[in-house]
Amino acid sequence: MAESLETAVTKAVGEELRRVREARGWSRAHFVKRLPSGIGDRTLLAYEHGVRQLTLSRLTELAEALEVDPATVVARGLQRARRRLDHLTLHVDLPALLNHDGPGRGKFRPMIQWARNSLIENPHGVAEIDTRVVRNLALFTGCTHHELAKYLAQFTPPPGDIEHEENPS
């Protein structure tokens, strides 16, 4: 049986929060001390493992304490979980796409040149691709929007790159 959207989103966002925290080099105990609400270590653990749902205010508190945008945490989590891809601005690790030699490389070959050219405008190696741009690129590559979004979603940048995503493609 497929995982419900609610469960997938809860897990994806929690895992993304954990990734960002770990990329900062912070233990859960250290992070909990930074939070104004005084939640406990076990509560944070439950959020990070998707066992407990986050409210919007709690998500905002955690994201701000991690010094990241809450919307970016949600989008990254959904992208990694490959959920709601047709509605997301995708964050693409351009060097990872260029170095990819796995399944789909032939079908999505035009994306190689796009990634090379995009590195010029995105020196940190991360491109943001709006859903409309993904649709147009899909037309160019001869596939569906969903197929291209799914292909690009596998190149989600590591959490440490969140602060470098400023220039949309």
SVG drawing of the C-alpha trace seen along z (x, -y; Angstrom):
<svg xmlns="http://www.w3.org/2000/svg" viewBox="-3 -36 34 38">
<polyline fill="none" stroke="black" stroke-width="0.4" points="0.0,0.0 1.3,-3.4 2.3,-5.9 -0.3,-8.7 0.6,-12.2 0.3,-13.4 2.7,-10.7 5.2,-11.3 5.2,-15.1 5.6,-14.7 8.6,-12.4 10.1,-14.4 10.0,-17.7 11.3,-16.1 14.2,-14.4 15.1,-17.7 15.2,-19.5 17.5,-16.8 19.7,-17.1 20.1,-20.8 20.8,-20.5 23.4,-17.9 24.9,-20.0 25.3,-22.7 27.2,-20.3 24.7,-20.6 23.6,-17.8 19.9,-17.6 20.7,-18.7 22.6,-21.8 19.7,-22.6 17.0,-22.2 18.9,-24.8 18.7,-27.3 14.9,-27.0 12.8,-29.6 9.8,-27.2 11.8,-24.8 10.8,-21.6 12.5,-18.5 15.1,-16.3 12.5,-13.5 10.0,-15.9 12.6,-17.1 13.5,-13.5 9.8,-12.7 9.6,-15.7 12.8,-14.7 11.7,-11.1 8.2,-12.1 6.5,-10.4 5.0,-13.7 3.4,-16.3 4.8,-19.9 2.5,-22.8 3.4,-25.8 4.5,-27.8 6.7,-25.0 8.2,-24.5 8.9,-28.3 10.5,-28.2 12.8,-25.3 13.7,-26.7 14.5,-30.1 16.7,-28.6 18.5,-26.7 18.7,-30.0 16.9,-28.7 13.6,-29.6 10.7,-27.3 9.4,-27.2 12.8,-25.9 12.8,-23.2 9.4,-22.0 10.3,-22.2 13.5,-20.3 11.8,-17.7 9.1,-17.2 11.7,-17.1 13.8,-14.4 10.6,-12.4 9.6,-12.9 6.2,-14.2 4.3,-17.1 7.1,-17.6 4.8,-19.1 4.1,-22.0 7.5,-22.7 10.3,-25.0 13.1,-22.4 16.6,-22.9 19.1,-21.2 22.7,-20.4 24.3,-21.2 27.6,-19.4 25.7,-16.3 23.6,-16.4 26.7,-16.9 28.5,-13.9 25.5,-11.6 25.9,-8.6 23.0,-6.5 19.6,-5.7 18.0,-8.4 21.2,-10.2 20.6,-9.5 17.0,-10.6 17.8,-13.8 21.0,-14.5 19.9,-18.1 20.0,-18.8 23.8,-18.4 24.3,-21.5 21.7,-23.4 23.5,-22.5 26.9,-23.6 25.4,-27.0 23.5,-27.4 26.7,-27.1 27.7,-30.5 24.7,-32.1 24.8,-29.9 28.4,-29.8 27.5,-28.0 26.3,-25.1 22.6,-25.2 19.9,-26.2 16.3,-26.9 13.9,-25.8 10.4,-27.1 7.7,-24.7 7.0,-26.7 10.6,-26.4 10.6,-22.7 7.5,-22.4 9.4,-24.3 12.5,-22.2 10.4,-19.0 9.1,-20.2 12.7,-20.7 13.8,-17.3 10.7,-15.5 9.3,-14.2 6.5,-15.0 6.8,-17.6 6.5,-14.9 9.3,-12.8 11.7,-15.7 10.7,-16.8 11.3,-13.3 14.7,-13.2 15.8,-16.6 14.5,-15.8 17.3,-13.2 19.8,-16.0 18.6,-17.7 21.6,-19.7 23.0,-18.9 21.5,-20.8 24.6,-23.0 23.8,-24.7 20.4,-26.1 21.7,-29.6 23.3,-29.8 20.0,-29.5 19.4,-33.0 19.4,-33.1 16.4,-31.5 17.1,-30.0"/>
</svg>
